[in-house]
Amino acid sequence: MSQNMNYPDIISSRTGIAAKQVDATIRLLDDKATIPFIARYRKERTGGLDEVEIASINEEYARLRELEERKKTVIRSIEEQGKMSNQLRRRIDECTDNAELEDIYLPYKPHRKTRADVAREHGLQPLADMLMRQQYGRLTATESDLEGARDIIAETVAQDTRARQAVRREFTYSATLTTKPVKEKEDTPEAQNYRDYFAVNEPLRRISSHRLLAIRRAEKEGFLRADISPDKEKCIEKLCSLFVKNGSEAAHQVQAAVEDSYRRLLKPAIETEFAALSKERADTAAIQIFAQNLRQLLMDSPLGQKRVIAIDPGFRTGCKTVVLSAQGDLLRHEVLHLRMMNSARLLCELIRQYATEAIAIGNGTASRETEEFVRTVIAGIEADKRPQVFVVSENGASVYSASQTAREEFPDEDVTVRGAVSIGRRLMDPLAELVKIDPKSIGVGQYQHDVDQKRLRESLEQTVESVVNQVGVDVNTASRYLLTYISGVGPSLAQNIVDYRSANGPFSSREQLKKVPKLGAKTFEQAAGFLRVSGSGNPLDNSAVHPERYALVERMARDAGCTLAELIQDKQKREQIDIEKYVSDEAGLPTLTDIMHELEKPGRDPRTQAEEFSFDNSVHTIDDLREGMELPGIVTNIAAFGVFVDIGVHKDGLVHISQLADRRVSSPDEVVRLHQKVRVRVLEVEHDRGRIKLTMRGINK
C-alpha cells in the first residue's frame, strides 16, 4: 500500500464499509484471492462482506492505485521543469482525488501556446501582477497592453484551484442539460428516433441514465446538440468574490478578465468535465442493469439432461432442426417446412426414434408459427410420450454459430446447425451454453455499445465468474469455456484440466486436481470449493465444502458417532451438532453455518426447474392487438424505466415502471426477473412507431 495514502480509510469513506473490513479485503486481493473465493470462504476475515461489497472495494482500490501512478507522472514532469517545491510535493502526496490532482498539475502541464503565453512573451506579466494588486490610481497602459494583461489574468483564474472548485460546485447544484436538434437533419427518418430528446431542459443531476445515454448517442450521430450550463451569474459572482478586491480601475480590469476566464476557459473546461462525469454515472447505472440482467439470464432455469429436439424457425429456407442427446451431443439434423405434410411425419419420426423429452423452439422469425406446427404434431402422440415444448431466446445464437468456439465444436457443420444446437443446449443448461458467447451479444441491456467498453467488459466478466462459482461445476462434464470462469482457473488452466481429463479419464477426487499441469497450491485453494467431483469416495468432493474444512466436518461426524455419508443423509444427526463447539480463529460461525447448510443438500443447484409456456393463440402480429386485451408474456429485458415483454407478436411491448405494480416501485427488479412468465394488459398500440404499451397493474398478484 502507498505510504502517502491510507487506502482503508479512504475507501471506507467512499463505500461506507468499515476500514477494518476494507483492510482485510485489500490484503486478500493483494494475495491474489478472487472475489467469489473471498465472499464464500473468507467471511471471518472480511466480516461477512458479500461479492458486491468486495467488488466495490476492489474498484476503489484500483482507482487509488491508478491515482498513485498518475501522481508519479505528475511529479516527474514538474521536477523535470525544475519547479517542484516542498509545499507542492506535499499537496500532491496528500491528494486523494483525480480532479484535485489535475487542478494542481494544470499550471505545469505542457500545452499549446495560449493568448496568455503570447502576452507574457510581450513582457506583460508585470502589468498583470500590478492589476491583480488592485491598487487605486489611474492606469496609463494602452488598451492593447491591458488586453494582454487580462489574458494572463484570465488564465491565472482558470488555473486557480479555488476558482475551479467554485465553478464545479455551481455545476453540481445548478447545471442544466439543454438540447436542440440539428436543423439540417431534424426531419430525416433517422432523426425521428430521437425526437423525444429534441427539446430537453432538465437539471443534470436529475436526468435519468437511459435518457442521458440516448442524448449522447443522438449527439454523437449528429442529430442534436447538447449543452451543460450552470447559473452563469452565480458563477461569475463567486469568481469575482475570490479575485476582485475593490472598485478601483485595476479591479474593473480584473473583473473583465474574470468574466472572460469563465466564458472562454473555465466554463468549457468544467462543462467537458461534467459531461464526462455524468456520462460515467450513466454508464455505471446502465452497466449495473446489464450485469443484473445477465446474472438473471445465466441463472435461468435449466431443463437438465433431457433428450431434446431444437428448432431454429424459418419460413423461406425452412426450420433447421437438430436432435441432441441428454448430454447435448448432436445426433442428427434435418430441415422441416411448416406447410409440408412430410415434415409433420418427419418430426413425429424423430420424436419416437430418439424418445424426445422436450422440444426447444427459437423465438425469432416464424417462432409462433413453428410452435403451432409443433403443438399440432405432438397432439397426436400418446400423452405419456409427448415432449414438453419450450420457446427459447435466440439472442446471441447467430454470434455463437459463427464464432471460433462453434467452429471448434462442430467443424463439419454449417452455421445454421450450430445455431440450432445452441438453442437446444440453452434449454438444457443456459449457463453452460451462454458462457461461450460475448455477454454484449446476448441482448439483455440497453446502450451497451454507448457505455465505457472496458468497464462493461470487466463488469460482465465479473458477473459470469460470480454466477459460475455460485452454481459450481462438475469437473468431469464441464467444458473448458465453463471451467475458464472458475475462481483462479482462467483459459490456459481450463484447457489443461480438459486435456488431463481426456488423457486420464474422469477425476475420482478433488485431490487429483493437483496432478493437473500448472495447477498449484494457490490455484487449488481458490478453485477447489467450486469444482464438484460426483462419484468420489469422499462425499464432500461433490459439495461446496472447501477441502481445507474436510477435517473439521470429519471431526463432526466422529463426534456424532457416524460416517460422513451418514451425517449428510441423517437430518437428526446434523441437528444434534452444536456448531459453536467447533468455532476457531479460522472457522467462525459464518463458515460453520455455510457448512451445515451445504450438508443438507450437497452440490445442490440453486437454479429452479424450467417450466412450459405458451402464448395466446388469438394474437400473432401487432395488428391482432386491442386495448384491454389480457395476455401471457415473458420478460425479455429489464431497463431502469421498465421492462420489455414478449407477447408473441414479434415485437416486445413495454411495461413502464409506473405500470409494473399497484404500489410504487423504485426499481423493476423489485417486481420481476428476466424470463419470468407474467400476464399483461394492452394499454396502447402505436402502429406508426411499432410500439406496444402494456401494464401489469391489477393483474399479477
Buried (B, 14 or more C-beta within 10 A) or exposed (E): BEEEBBBBEBBBBBBEBBBEBBBBBBBBBEEEBBBBBBBBBBBBBBBBBEBEBBBBBBBBBEBBBEBBEBBEEBBEBBEEEEEBEEEBEEBBEEBBEEBBBBBBBBBBEEEEEBBBBEBBEEEBBEBBEBBBEBEEEEBEBEEEBBBBBBBBBBBBBBBBBEBBBBBBBBBEEBBBBBBBBBEEBBEEEEBEBBBEBBEBEBEBBEBBBBBBBBBBBBBEBEBBEBEBBBBBEBBBBBBBEEBBBEEBBBBBBBBBBBBBBBBBBBBEBBBEBBBEBBBEBBBBBBBBBBBBBBBBBBBBBBBBBBBBBBBBBBEEEBBBBBBBEEEBEBEEBBBBBBEEEEBBEBBBEBBEEBEBBBBBBBBBBBBBBBBBBBBEBBEEBEEEEBBBBBBBBBBBBBBBBEBEBBBEBBEEBEBBBBBBBBBBBBBBBBBBBBBBBEBBBBBBBBBBEBBBEEBBBBBBEBBBBBBBBBBBBBBBBBBBBBBBBBBBBBEEBBBBBBEBBEEEEBBBBBBBBEEBEEBEEEBBBBBBBBBBBBEBEBBBBBBBBBBBBBEBBBEBBEBBEBBBEEBBEBEEBBEEBEBEEBEEEEBBBBBBEBBBEBBEEBBEBEBEEBEEEBBBEEBBEBEBBEEEBEBBBBBBBBBBBBBBBBBBBBBBBBBBBEBBBEEEBEEBBEBBBBBBBBBBBBBEBEEEEEBBBBBBBEBBE
